[in-house]
Amino acid sequence: MVLKKGGVKFFASLMIVAMVLSLVPLQAMASPSDIQGHWAQAQIQSWLDRGLAAGYPDGSFRPDSQVTRAEFAALFNRAFKTPAASKDPGFTDVPKEAWYYGEVAAAAAAGIVSGYPDKT
């Protein structure tokens, strides 16, 4: 890669900014405000910091909501490092486009979850 005189300065500045930002944990910057003061705040923050949980796209965590089966599978898989599945779990109610498809497939392949006779 060849940089012009001004490009070297820009590239060096860009690299410095990238290195500084890499020192700041992303989870700390994006901590959901709805866990502040919650009785489980410390545990939730620990899960966020360790990458076990991420919260919702709107920036919330919803600590008082029920945990779905898909969310449980994801949390379990991440906590116990369940390997990814190599085959379709065959559940008719788990669409391949869903965020949790891979999580459910991994949990099923590991024998952590199983379906009903009707393949749900």
Backbone as CSV, one residue per row, in Angstrom:
resi,resn,N_x,N_y,N_z,CA_x,CA_y,CA_z,C_x,C_y,C_z
1,MET,0.849,-1.164,0.000,0.000,0.000,0.000,0.898,1.231,0.000
2,VAL,0.641,2.160,-0.888,1.417,3.389,-0.977,0.533,4.548,-0.549
3,LEU,1.018,5.332,0.412,0.259,6.485,0.887,0.973,7.762,0.502
4,LYS,0.190,8.761,0.150,0.761,10.080,-0.137,1.110,10.744,1.187
5,LYS,1.838,11.841,1.108,2.340,12.545,2.286,1.229,12.800,3.328
6,GLY,0.110,13.382,2.945,-0.990,13.657,3.874,-1.682,12.391,4.326
7,GLY,-1.634,11.366,3.508,-2.278,10.100,3.836,-1.605,9.382,4.980
8,VAL,-0.289,9.527,5.085,0.452,8.883,6.170,-0.009,9.447,7.506
9,LYS,-0.159,10.759,7.585,-0.592,11.408,8.815,-2.017,10.957,9.175
10,PHE,-2.882,10.926,8.183,-4.258,10.500,8.405,-4.301,9.052,8.873
11,PHE,-3.553,8.179,8.198,-3.521,6.765,8.548,-2.995,6.574,9.968
12,ALA,-1.946,7.284,10.332,-1.374,7.188,11.682,-2.400,7.648,12.722
13,SER,-3.107,8.730,12.431,-4.130,9.224,13.356,-5.256,8.214,13.508
14,LEU,-5.649,7.644,12.398,-6.714,6.640,12.410,-6.299,5.431,13.251
15,MET,-5.072,4.996,13.114,-4.580,3.850,13.885,-4.545,4.161,15.384
16,ILE,-4.164,5.364,15.754,-4.121,5.757,17.164,-5.528,5.747,17.751
17,VAL,-6.490,6.302,17.010,-7.879,6.310,17.482,-8.386,4.879,17.637
18,ALA,-8.085,4.013,16.679,-8.528,2.618,16.747,-7.928,1.910,17.954
19,MET,-6.658,2.162,18.237,-6.013,1.514,19.385,-6.617,2.002,20.703
20,VAL,-6.887,3.295,20.799,-7.472,3.838,22.026,-8.872,3.271,22.236
21,LEU,-9.677,3.230,21.178,-11.032,2.701,21.293,-11.037,1.219,21.624
22,SER,-10.028,0.489,21.213,-9.979,-0.946,21.516,-9.746,-1.203,22.999
23,LEU,-9.304,-0.213,23.731,-9.081,-0.364,25.165,-10.366,-0.203,25.965
24,VAL,-11.417,0.370,25.345,-12.680,0.609,26.029,-13.608,-0.577,25.780
25,PRO,-14.047,-1.278,26.828,-14.959,-2.403,26.614,-16.267,-1.930,25.994
26,LEU,-16.683,-2.577,24.925,-17.915,-2.178,24.243,-19.130,-2.370,25.130
27,GLN,-19.146,-3.419,25.948,-20.290,-3.655,26.797,-20.482,-2.517,27.788
28,ALA,-19.387,-1.952,28.275,-19.493,-0.869,29.233,-20.112,0.349,28.594
29,MET,-19.837,0.565,27.303,-20.397,1.719,26.618,-21.879,1.523,26.334
30,ALA,-22.329,0.284,26.210,-23.691,0.016,25.796,-24.514,-0.640,26.897
31,SER,-24.191,-0.370,28.150,-24.920,-0.979,29.247,-26.361,-0.468,29.261
32,PRO,-27.339,-1.367,29.246,-28.743,-0.952,29.215,-29.122,-0.162,30.463
33,SER,-29.882,0.896,30.266,-30.281,1.731,31.401,-31.342,1.065,32.253
34,ASP,-32.061,0.063,31.717,-33.134,-0.547,32.495,-32.635,-1.598,33.499
35,ILE,-31.322,-1.762,33.617,-30.808,-2.653,34.669,-30.312,-1.853,35.876
36,GLN,-30.206,-0.539,35.730,-29.725,0.301,36.825,-30.650,0.179,38.034
37,GLY,-30.106,-0.230,39.177,-30.875,-0.355,40.402,-31.691,-1.635,40.493
38,HIS,-31.634,-2.475,39.494,-32.371,-3.742,39.518,-31.663,-4.695,40.466
39,TRP,-32.411,-5.579,41.130,-31.815,-6.495,42.096,-30.778,-7.416,41.463
40,ALA,-30.874,-7.659,40.165,-29.923,-8.537,39.480,-28.902,-7.767,38.640
41,GLN,-28.765,-6.493,38.887,-27.876,-5.655,38.074,-26.450,-6.200,37.986
42,ALA,-25.873,-6.603,39.087,-24.479,-7.085,39.079,-24.341,-8.339,38.214
43,GLN,-25.286,-9.280,38.339,-25.214,-10.503,37.545,-25.432,-10.214,36.065
44,ILE,-26.410,-9.379,35.767,-26.680,-9.016,34.366,-25.461,-8.329,33.763
45,GLN,-24.868,-7.399,34.505,-23.688,-6.697,34.008,-22.548,-7.677,33.763
46,SER,-22.416,-8.664,34.632,-21.394,-9.691,34.445,-21.635,-10.459,33.152
47,TRP,-22.889,-10.819,32.893,-23.226,-11.523,31.650,-22.926,-10.654,30.436
48,LEU,-23.246,-9.378,30.526,-22.971,-8.455,29.421,-21.466,-8.341,29.183
49,ASP,-20.721,-8.176,30.263,-19.271,-8.021,30.155,-18.595,-9.259,29.574
50,ARG,-19.133,-10.432,29.883,-18.550,-11.681,29.403,-19.082,-12.111,28.043
51,GLY,-20.037,-11.342,27.483,-20.593,-11.678,26.180,-21.603,-12.805,26.213
52,LEU,-22.118,-13.130,27.385,-23.111,-14.193,27.491,-24.499,-13.706,27.111
53,ALA,-24.760,-12.439,27.336,-26.041,-11.821,26.996,-25.757,-10.498,26.312
54,ALA,-26.719,-10.038,25.533,-26.503,-8.791,24.819,-27.661,-7.814,24.952
55,GLY,-28.799,-8.253,25.362,-29.949,-7.369,25.425,-30.649,-7.297,24.080
56,TYR,-31.542,-6.344,23.965,-32.372,-6.195,22.771,-31.841,-5.101,21.849
57,PRO,-32.231,-5.144,20.584,-31.750,-4.140,19.618,-32.071,-2.691,19.997
58,ASP,-33.124,-2.481,20.789,-33.473,-1.112,21.182,-32.617,-0.600,22.346
59,GLY,-31.644,-1.403,22.797,-30.743,-0.982,23.870,-31.226,-1.370,25.256
60,SER,-32.356,-2.034,25.358,-32.875,-2.441,26.659,-32.433,-3.871,26.973
61,PHE,-32.606,-4.244,28.229,-32.326,-5.616,28.642,-33.609,-6.330,29.080
62,ARG,-34.550,-5.570,29.593,-35.846,-6.082,30.056,-35.665,-7.155,31.142
63,PRO,-35.048,-6.752,32.261,-34.713,-7.730,33.297,-35.899,-8.403,33.981
64,ASP,-37.078,-7.838,33.886,-38.238,-8.449,34.540,-39.104,-9.256,33.575
65,SER,-38.692,-9.364,32.330,-39.434,-10.178,31.359,-39.066,-11.643,31.531
66,GLN,-39.987,-12.517,31.125,-39.687,-13.940,31.164,-38.632,-14.257,30.110
67,VAL,-37.753,-15.183,30.429,-36.722,-15.625,29.489,-37.370,-16.632,28.539
68,THR,-37.222,-16.403,27.245,-37.778,-17.336,26.267,-36.899,-18.570,26.174
69,ARG,-37.420,-19.619,25.570,-36.629,-20.828,25.377,-35.412,-20.529,24.507
70,ALA,-35.590,-19.694,23.500,-34.475,-19.344,22.617,-33.404,-18.571,23.380
71,GLU,-33.815,-17.630,24.219,-32.855,-16.861,25.014,-32.115,-17.769,25.998
72,PHE,-32.844,-18.719,26.603,-32.200,-19.659,27.512,-31.161,-20.493,26.768
73,ALA,-31.529,-20.989,25.589,-30.587,-21.796,24.802,-29.337,-20.983,24.484
74,ALA,-29.521,-19.725,24.091,-28.373,-18.871,23.758,-27.489,-18.651,24.982
75,LEU,-28.087,-18.342,26.112,-27.327,-18.111,27.339,-26.576,-19.380,27.756
76,PHE,-27.245,-20.506,27.717,-26.620,-21.775,28.072,-25.453,-22.085,27.128
77,ASN,-25.695,-21.963,25.828,-24.651,-22.265,24.843,-23.418,-21.401,25.052
78,ARG,-23.639,-20.128,25.301,-22.502,-19.213,25.481,-21.772,-19.487,26.787
79,ALA,-22.519,-19.798,27.834,-21.903,-20.045,29.139,-21.080,-21.333,29.131
80,PHE,-21.580,-22.356,28.447,-20.912,-23.650,28.456,-20.203,-23.971,27.141
81,LYS,-20.088,-22.956,26.287,-19.356,-23.086,25.020,-19.816,-24.298,24.204
82,THR,-21.122,-24.402,24.048,-21.707,-25.487,23.261,-21.289,-25.315,21.804
83,PRO,-20.756,-26.343,21.182,-20.321,-26.204,19.777,-21.502,-26.012,18.831
84,ALA,-21.247,-25.347,17.736,-22.270,-25.111,16.724,-22.735,-26.442,16.144
85,ALA,-23.975,-26.479,15.719,-24.535,-27.698,15.130,-24.169,-27.769,13.653
86,SER,-24.024,-28.985,13.176,-23.707,-29.164,11.760,-24.926,-29.589,10.953
87,LYS,-26.052,-29.812,11.644,-27.248,-30.203,10.901,-28.475,-29.471,11.429
88,ASP,-29.502,-29.462,10.615,-30.778,-28.826,10.940,-31.446,-29.610,12.078
89,PRO,-31.926,-28.909,13.114,-32.570,-29.627,14.215,-33.927,-30.218,13.822
90,GLY,-34.511,-29.739,12.734,-35.767,-30.282,12.243,-37.009,-29.768,12.945
91,PHE,-36.893,-28.693,13.717,-38.057,-28.120,14.384,-38.835,-27.252,13.401
92,THR,-40.128,-27.517,13.273,-40.941,-26.763,12.312,-41.232,-25.340,12.772
93,ASP,-41.083,-25.074,14.063,-41.370,-23.736,14.584,-40.106,-22.914,14.849
94,VAL,-38.989,-23.326,14.280,-37.735,-22.579,14.409,-37.264,-22.224,13.000
95,PRO,-37.662,-21.028,12.514,-37.284,-20.648,11.153,-35.776,-20.430,11.001
96,LYS,-35.244,-20.820,9.863,-33.807,-20.681,9.619,-33.352,-19.226,9.639
97,GLU,-34.271,-18.294,9.417,-33.920,-16.863,9.402,-33.896,-16.250,10.798
98,ALA,-34.404,-16.959,11.789,-34.501,-16.414,13.146,-33.123,-16.302,13.787
99,TRP,-32.926,-15.280,14.615,-31.634,-15.071,15.275,-31.254,-16.269,16.122
100,TYR,-32.231,-16.987,16.617,-31.978,-18.084,17.542,-31.844,-19.446,16.868
101,TYR,-31.972,-19.527,15.564,-31.897,-20.812,14.865,-30.611,-21.572,15.220
102,GLY,-29.481,-20.928,15.086,-28.196,-21.572,15.384,-28.073,-21.973,16.837
103,GLU,-28.623,-21.142,17.721,-28.570,-21.441,19.160,-29.408,-22.683,19.484
104,VAL,-30.613,-22.747,18.916,-31.478,-23.901,19.160,-30.877,-25.155,18.524
105,ALA,-30.341,-25.016,17.335,-29.721,-26.160,16.657,-28.549,-26.704,17.471
106,ALA,-27.724,-25.826,18.008,-26.574,-26.251,18.815,-27.044,-26.943,20.097
107,ALA,-28.050,-26.364,20.748,-28.567,-26.959,21.979,-29.193,-28.326,21.706
108,ALA,-29.888,-28.453,20.591,-30.502,-29.742,20.236,-29.431,-30.777,19.917
109,ALA,-28.413,-30.377,19.164,-27.339,-31.305,18.804,-26.581,-31.791,20.041
110,ALA,-26.488,-30.934,21.062,-25.788,-31.299,22.294,-26.687,-32.074,23.262
111,GLY,-27.962,-32.224,22.898,-28.889,-32.947,23.762,-29.428,-32.125,24.917
112,ILE,-29.276,-30.820,24.855,-29.731,-29.930,25.927,-31.236,-29.690,25.808
113,VAL,-31.742,-29.640,24.591,-33.173,-29.463,24.351,-33.641,-30.525,23.371
114,SER,-34.916,-30.818,23.436,-35.494,-31.742,22.456,-36.889,-31.239,22.129
115,GLY,-37.397,-31.694,21.040,-38.718,-31.249,20.614,-39.806,-32.223,21.000
116,TYR,-40.985,-31.898,20.518,-42.157,-32.748,20.716,-42.311,-33.665,19.515
117,PRO,-43.142,-34.696,19.639,-43.335,-35.615,18.515,-43.809,-34.931,17.224
118,ASP,-44.494,-33.781,17.359,-44.968,-33.084,16.157,-43.886,-32.204,15.520
119,LYS,-42.639,-32.354,15.963,-41.465,-31.641,15.453,-41.471,-30.138,15.791
120,THR,-42.119,-29.772,16.875,-42.040,-28.386,17.369,-41.164,-28.393,18.609
